[in-house]
């Protein structure tokens, strides 16, 4: 099954591309051809279906599930079982996109063997096509996973699983020393076999330099316009997140207001007796077509 997506071509013009299910090779070709691409998070089948139909090539089942869906203040509490559960839901709603499943906190840091087992479950039980790991403390695991055919997406800069160590959700790489370390980390992930690297909360110039250094694609979130791809949390993009939003978030809709109004209208019509009306009720003399459709 072929589908289309729109991306900026090498000359900066918006072009339409035809392709089949997104693969690691397709993502890497994006960079070689100068095509910028989008990645979005998804946590359920309905959202996955809509994003897939919209032509988003990569769906990330992020450990942001903990915050965006489960109500936690950090990503740390989410379990591997929860991640597999939601990844499987996304897989059921998806046809063409590459599904990347986040390995959550303490599901891969203990040992390479643990990382292999967790990643294997994410693919076998969750239906993911690749996994994402944060930082460079598990480079051996990245090497091992890629050697046995499990694609790995890296992640440097602000790594939310280390939020307590880095002192909160803060921009990283502003000092020369920190910037050099982040560049080294990104290069180490590429050497270990990562097919792409997420750059989170970095100065634009640093992200641009890393993007030039790497042969694999970079995917930015709060890292400026020079990355090969960009990712946002779907709840933020749709205007479903309450409270403070990071500077890099751009809501493209205000679904919070739409949903609130719809629910209020429903409750009002129930209270007044307006709903359900005859057109939304069954009769003793069924209409074959409508009743057959329930």
Secondary structure, DSSP 8 states (H G I E B T S, - for coil): --EEEEEE-TTS-EEEEEESS--HHHHHHHHHTT--EEEEE--SHHHHHHHHHTT-SEEEE-TTHHHHTS--SSSTT--HHHHHHHHHHHHHH-SSSEEEEE--TTSSSS-HHHHHHHHHHHHHTT--SEEE--SSTTHHHHHHHHHTT-EEEEEEES-GGGHHHHTSS--B--SHHHHHHHHHHHHHHHHHT-SEEEEESB-HHHHHHHHHH-SSEEEEESS-TTSSEEEE-HHHHTT---S---TT---S--HHHHHHHHHHHHHHHHHHT-SS-GGGS--SS--HHHHHH-
